[in-house]
Amino acid sequence: MFNGSRLGGTLIVVLAALVPACFAGWLVWQSLDGSGEPDEKTATAPAHTGEGKGESEGDGEKRDGKHGEKPDGKSGGNGRHKEPAKPLTGMTVVLDPGHNPGNREHPDKISRRVDIGTAKKECDTTGTATNSGYPEAKFTLDLARRTRTALEARGARVRLTHEGDVPYGPCVDERARKGNEAKADAVVSLHADGAPSGSRGFHVILPGSVRKGDADTRHIAKPSRRLGGDLRDAFREATGERPANYLGDGEGLDTREDLGGLNLSKVPKVFLECGNMRDARDASRLTSTKWRTKAADGITRGIESFLTGNR
Ligand code: ZN
């Protein structure tokens, strides 16, 4: 090929490139609004939460702030100097992370019997673990922290019964006392179950109506049932989990009279068993940080629905 022809070819190529480029430019100009800003999709690159890498052993360390939910989004907009209304302002929630990672090292301490009104029971138990060794006690602590962050973003005052900062326990009677002393509007004790493989799903444990010794749940049984129902609905919606297929009423609710944490409570309280750690499919969810963020969101919405419905 000689030069002339090549030049001609180049010109054609340049022209061919210019026409669509101009057209594209016009299209971009058309898509700008009056302020000259591109639309939201291109303007906002969603920040990644950095949830990432599963279960490092240091998982439980203070990372709460990063998991924070944005306060709803709805109330953003114009009043940028005005605090958006927070639905749980003035409410106190106590979260009880079931068991304690240190319980395994203190078998004699946690087997001590405590009075739960209706009986004497072990101070605390070790809890279960997934087949690959992820302990329930770590799961509950992590989930409690995520839930606390979400609840605080909605204005609630949140207390945990422990932060994994005590060598073992607290004992079940002490856990109940912490909710009572905080005069909590709602208490949720977080757990995951250790049932045989094939048993799947979550359930909420409600306090039966008991009156014996220090146990008197007659006044909390009814509101706790409402809390449990709201929690069940919101948890199911947020996680897509099904109610347990192995106990309860098939609707994810089970009533018990043998748990000190419930019997000694003077405020509305339920247990949430988030799934079965011994079932591989349930375990794959329970061990996912992404799933736990969803679960925390569901728990938060359930508590919120109970508390705001109360007003
Ligand atoms: Zn448990």
Boltz pocket constraint, residues with backbone or C-beta under 6 A from the ligand:
constraints:
  - pocket:
      binder: B
      contacts: [[A, 98], [A, 99], [A, 127], [A, 128], [A, 136], [A, 190], [A, 191], [A, 192], [A, 193]]
      max_distance: 6.0
